[in-house]
């Protein structure tokens, strides 16, 4: 996985910490961490949420629409699976 390779290189070559900042739109809180895994799980969550939305909004009346919808749901499942694996290995 490419982000894992990037995090390995950053940990070996960076002398200063990189800070990643996220704003929770529901709680209105800002969270800042010096860990690239924080950024990776945030990106994976957004990818999963996007594919869930695309899959749900796709017309499933035709065969092609059903295939595209299933493809989006499979992509969302992949993103959330990697998200979970990153969290348990943190």
Secondary structure in CASP SS format (residue, H / E / C, confidence):
PFRMAT SS
TARGET T0000
AUTHOR 0000-0000-0000
METHOD secondary structure of the structure
MODEL  1
X C 1.00
X H 1.00
X H 1.00
X H 1.00
X H 1.00
X H 1.00
X H 1.00
X H 1.00
X H 1.00
X H 1.00
X H 1.00
X H 1.00
X H 1.00
X C 1.00
X C 1.00
X C 1.00
X C 1.00
X C 1.00
X C 1.00
X E 1.00
X E 1.00
X E 1.00
X E 1.00
X C 1.00
X C 1.00
X C 1.00
X C 1.00
X C 1.00
X C 1.00
X E 1.00
X E 1.00
X E 1.00
X E 1.00
X C 1.00
X C 1.00
X H 1.00
X H 1.00
X H 1.00
X H 1.00
X H 1.00
X H 1.00
X H 1.00
X H 1.00
X H 1.00
X H 1.00
X H 1.00
X H 1.00
X H 1.00
X H 1.00
X H 1.00
X H 1.00
X H 1.00
X H 1.00
X H 1.00
X H 1.00
X H 1.00
X H 1.00
X C 1.00
X C 1.00
X C 1.00
X C 1.00
X C 1.00
X H 1.00
X H 1.00
X H 1.00
X H 1.00
X H 1.00
X H 1.00
X H 1.00
X H 1.00
X H 1.00
X H 1.00
X H 1.00
X H 1.00
X H 1.00
X H 1.00
X H 1.00
X H 1.00
X H 1.00
X H 1.00
X H 1.00
X H 1.00
X H 1.00
X H 1.00
X H 1.00
X H 1.00
X H 1.00
X H 1.00
X C 1.00
X C 1.00
END
